[in-house]
């Protein structure tokens, strides 16, 4: 695994939440980085789905109209 270059940033967080996180030994930087990484992943997925919605709909219509090419070859 490669080490990503780090950038110092300022964030504002709920003060009570920070106290609680520290009390449980939760590292703020790592936790925020993991949450942000997941949020970015989810946003990319949603964007890809929006960009490809027409293709999904066209493929679904094709399958609804004509079925799978292998439908006739099934033995079950």
C-alpha positions as CSV (number, residue, x, y, z in Angstrom):
1,X,0.0,0.0,0.0
2,X,1.4,3.4,-0.9
3,X,1.3,6.3,1.5
4,X,-0.7,9.2,0.2
5,X,0.6,12.7,0.5
6,X,-1.0,14.4,3.4
7,X,-2.4,18.0,3.5
8,X,-3.1,19.9,6.7
9,X,-6.6,21.3,6.7
10,X,-8.8,23.0,9.3
11,X,-12.2,21.6,10.1
12,X,-14.9,22.6,12.5
13,X,-16.4,19.8,14.5
14,X,-18.9,19.4,17.3
15,X,-16.8,20.0,20.5
16,X,-18.7,17.4,22.6
17,X,-18.2,14.9,19.8
18,X,-14.5,15.5,19.7
19,X,-14.2,15.1,23.5
20,X,-16.1,11.8,23.3
21,X,-14.0,10.6,20.4
22,X,-10.8,11.3,22.2
23,X,-12.1,9.6,25.3
24,X,-12.6,6.4,23.3
25,X,-9.2,6.8,21.6
26,X,-10.7,7.5,18.2
27,X,-8.2,9.2,15.9
28,X,-9.8,12.1,14.2
29,X,-7.6,12.3,11.2
30,X,-7.9,8.6,10.3
31,X,-11.6,8.5,11.0
32,X,-12.3,11.6,8.9
33,X,-10.1,10.3,6.1
34,X,-11.9,7.0,6.0
35,X,-15.4,8.6,6.1
36,X,-14.4,11.1,3.4
37,X,-12.9,8.3,1.2
38,X,-16.2,6.3,1.5
39,X,-18.2,9.5,0.7
40,X,-16.1,10.2,-2.4
41,X,-16.5,6.5,-3.5
42,X,-20.3,6.7,-3.1
43,X,-20.5,10.0,-5.0
44,X,-18.4,8.6,-7.9
45,X,-20.7,5.6,-8.0
46,X,-23.8,7.8,-8.0
47,X,-22.4,10.0,-10.8
48,X,-21.5,6.9,-12.9
49,X,-25.0,5.6,-12.4
50,X,-26.5,8.9,-13.5
51,X,-24.2,9.1,-16.5
52,X,-25.1,5.6,-17.6
53,X,-28.8,5.6,-16.8
54,X,-29.9,5.7,-20.4
55,X,-27.7,2.6,-21.2
56,X,-29.2,0.7,-18.3
57,X,-32.7,1.5,-19.3
58,X,-32.0,0.6,-22.9
59,X,-30.5,-2.7,-21.9
60,X,-33.4,-3.5,-19.5
61,X,-35.9,-2.7,-22.3
62,X,-33.9,-5.0,-24.7
63,X,-34.0,-7.8,-22.1
64,X,-37.7,-7.3,-21.5
65,X,-38.5,-7.4,-25.2
66,X,-36.2,-10.2,-26.3
67,X,-35.0,-12.0,-23.2
68,X,-31.5,-13.4,-22.7
69,X,-29.7,-14.8,-25.7
70,X,-29.2,-18.0,-23.7
71,X,-32.8,-18.5,-22.7
72,X,-33.3,-21.2,-25.4
73,X,-30.1,-23.1,-24.3
74,X,-31.1,-23.6,-20.7
75,X,-31.7,-27.1,-19.6
76,X,-33.4,-26.2,-16.3
